[in-house]
């Protein structure tokens, strides 16, 4: 999976607002989802981004669970597509 084309990210603190230019929808992403999207864009895929984020993200939840939730959020909002 990779980030959808025609998305534009604006950071607000440690969260982000994402415009999907294809649909015209705005999405508010929490810290985990925003970081995951940025890393997917940077690394080119979910798995490389997952490895980097699990090392960077301090959390009371197990990082894998939080990362899975972020990926599901991105998928359900059309911000990720099959490569």
C-alpha positions, -999 to 999 in steps of 0.1 A, spaced: 0 0 0 10 36 -6 -4 70 0 -31 81 -24 -21 107 -50 -35 142 -48 -35 144 -10 -22 175 7 -11 175 43 -11 206 66 4 200 101 -13 216 131 9 209 161 15 172 162 -17 164 143 -26 170 107 -54 180 83 -54 163 50 -72 174 18 -80 147 -6 -81 167 -38 -97 138 -57 -128 138 -34 -127 173 -19 -128 158 16 -109 171 46 -96 147 71 -84 154 107 -56 129 116 -45 122 152 -8 121 159 -4 84 151 -22 85 118 -5 117 108 29 103 115 21 71 98 9 89 66 40 111 65 62 80 69 43 61 42 48 90 19 85 92 28 93 55 27 70 45 -1 49 19 18 32 7 49 57 -19 61 88 3 60 68 31 77 55 7 103 91 -2 113 102 34 116 71 45 135 72 16 160 107 28 169 97 65 172 63 64 189 62 63 227 28 51 237 10 34 266 -6 11 240 14 -15 223 29 3 193 18 -24 168 -19 -20 179 -17 18 176 0 15 142 -27 -10 129 -54 15 141 -37 43 122 -34 22 90 -71 12 92 -81 49 97 -61 59 66 -75 30 45 -111 37 56 -107 73 46 -92 65 12 -58 80 20 -40 47 13 -43 27 -20 -29 -6 -32 5 -1 -48 
